[in-house]
Amino acid sequence: MKRRVLIVDDVEDIRVMLRHMIEKQGHTIVAEAANGIEAVEKFRAHRPDVTIMDIDMPLKTGVEAAREIREFAHSSRIVFCSGGFSKFETPPAELRTGRSSLLRKPFLPSQLYEELCAS
């Protein structure tokens, strides 16, 4: 099943890499965001099937943005990405549901593809 994806990362090169990997598999990028504030705005505007979300970002972290997204979209699928240097070693318990997962950077394309296709 092809997914509509929101990419959220403060590093432009990472967003470009993710875009390439995701589009290569036939999924559609509905929007990109460079921080947690933009992530919430773009999520509300586009209602993606999956959000690929960096954890450490300026202005609002991925964890803070995910909490806000979950307030109005409880079952949204969020794939958190972390380089392991975050104050959140893993997302807090309330965000680790069946609809969320964590990829450690660097990750393999196959790991990302698996997360995109998970229900």
Secondary structure as GFF3:
##gff-version 3
##sequence-region A 1 119
A	DSSP	beta_strand	4	8	.	.	.	ID=ss1
A	DSSP	alpha_helix	12	24	.	.	.	ID=ss2
A	DSSP	beta_strand	28	33	.	.	.	ID=ss3
A	DSSP	alpha_helix	36	46	.	.	.	ID=ss4
A	DSSP	beta_strand	50	54	.	.	.	ID=ss5
A	DSSP	alpha_helix	62	72	.	.	.	ID=ss6
A	DSSP	beta_strand	77	82	.	.	.	ID=ss7
A	DSSP	three_ten_helix	93	95	.	.	.	ID=ss8
A	DSSP	beta_strand	100	104	.	.	.	ID=ss9
A	DSSP	alpha_helix	109	117	.	.	.	ID=ss10
###
